[in-house]
Amino acid sequence: MMRAVVTSGHAGFLSTVPGAPVGAKTGTAEYGKETPPKTHAWIVAVHGDLAVAVFVEEGGLGATTSGPLLKQFLTAAG
């Protein structure tokens, strides 16, 4: 299921990471009583035998904030 997030979901930008196929799940966690609520952004991924989580406090959306950070990390990790 995590692979489908990359092949047909919000994490399609990870499909170009070299090496083993990437599986991922993005997320946005709302908190507080403001309207609209503040959000934390996160993404978790597996790439071969590597598992990674990226969390950005008050970061907006997982796919647009945490995702590019994850892609940069996985690409560098090679």
Stockholm file with secondary structure:
# STOCKHOLM 1.0

chainA/1-78         MMRAVVTSGHAGFLSTVPGAPVGAKTGTAEYGKETPPKTHAWIVAVHGDLAVAVFVEEGGLGATTSGPLLKQFLTAAG
#=GR chainA/1-78 SS CHHHHHHHSTTGGGGGCSSSCEEEEEEEEEESSCSSCEEEEEEEEEETTEEEEEEETTCCCIIIIIHHHHHHHHHHHC
#=GC SS_cons        CHHHHHHHSTTGGGGGCSSSCEEEEEEEEEESSCSSCEEEEEEEEEETTEEEEEEETTCCCIIIIIHHHHHHHHHHHC
//
